[in-house]
Amino acid sequence: MPKIYAILLLTILLFCGSFTAATDPAYNSMPGTETASKVQRFYPNPATQFIHFEFDKSIDKSFTLEIYNFIGRKMAASIVNTPRITIYFNDNYYRGLYIFQLRDRSGRIIESGKFQVVR
């Protein structure tokens, strides 16, 4: 059973760790240019009780920040209506790797990344 979880975690890490909107040419407005990161920073990483996300000031107010655990279950979703959002961890957040996705109104992933929770 632990081998299955290890394989699943490795697959998620490879998939999500290799994708960012800034390096994906499909998301660039002009060939040869890179888009600015919408998520300026997220901290602390690793996190224990909460995590802060800071966004670019020009971010669209219709974007949504979604948090997923390592098996793909949506843990939180929040509309980005301020330049800083804090996600507090309840008892459902266990030690492990979590994925965040910034999505636009149509559900397209604008940016993604990962962070770790240590409890």
Buried (B, 14 or more C-beta within 10 A) or exposed (E): EEEEEEEEBEEBBEEBEEBBBEEBEEBBEEEEEBBEBBBBEBEEBEBEEEBBBBBEEEBEEEBBBBBBBBEEEEBBEBEBEEEEBEBEBEEEBEEBBBBBBBBEEEEEBBBBBBBEBEE
